[in-house]
Amino acid sequence: MTRALTALVAVLMVTACASSPATNVATVASVAVQPGDLPAGMQRCGLSGDIDTYLNSLKTKDPTTYTSTSSQWAAAKNQGATAAQVVIYTDSEANCESVASKVSSISTATYKLVVNFVLQFKDEASAATGYTSGKIFGFDLATLKANGAPVIEGNQTGLGANSIVLDTTLANQSFYIAVWQSKTFMVILGIINVDSAAGHKVSDAENKRIR
């Protein structure tokens, strides 16, 4: 083997060894909902991205939600959050635009919609506190269980001990809401007007990407 080829192989080996751990480390972006998790026809909205990208988009399109979300992110950081990813999917570009202009009213959507917040905390203890008592981005266990909502909690959800799933239909809308904490991550997933089997598939896929 020539000296040049030997040097090239050495460089490739060093690069592979240096990069392989990184590919196995979960990030908020890698954990968040991916197109392959969803039924055909769903598209990622331009509002999606890291928390700063999301807030910058809201600033002009939905100032009221921008103000409240900025405050919620500041509160989450005070509780140990270090990164966040927000992804939104709908079934058309027109519906993406509708979401962008009035995020605060998305619970009334009549179309297929997926909203996903993934946060990473400085350590597992902070993430667990965020789930149990932090009211992160408006999530609160008591509120989700209010009025006798049909929820499943804990290991029965398949998402771990700190988890809750609400899977129900109200009037002409179906809702799948899953919130859980695993390792240093906390995930908030809301799916509207998509069948519950698809909702379970999404949450399971996300959870498996947390390493």
Secondary structure, DSSP 8 states (H G I E B T S, - for coil): --HHHHHHHHHHHHHHHHHHHHHTS--HHHHS--GGGS-TT-EE-TT-EEHHHHHHHHHHH-HHHHHHHHHHHHHHHHTTEEEEEEEEEESSHHHHHHHHH-GGGGGG--S-EEEEEEEEESSHHHHHHHHHH--GGG--HHHHTGGG--EEEGGGGTS-SSEEEEEEEETTEEEEEEEEEETTEEEEEEEESS-HHHHHHHHHHHHHT--
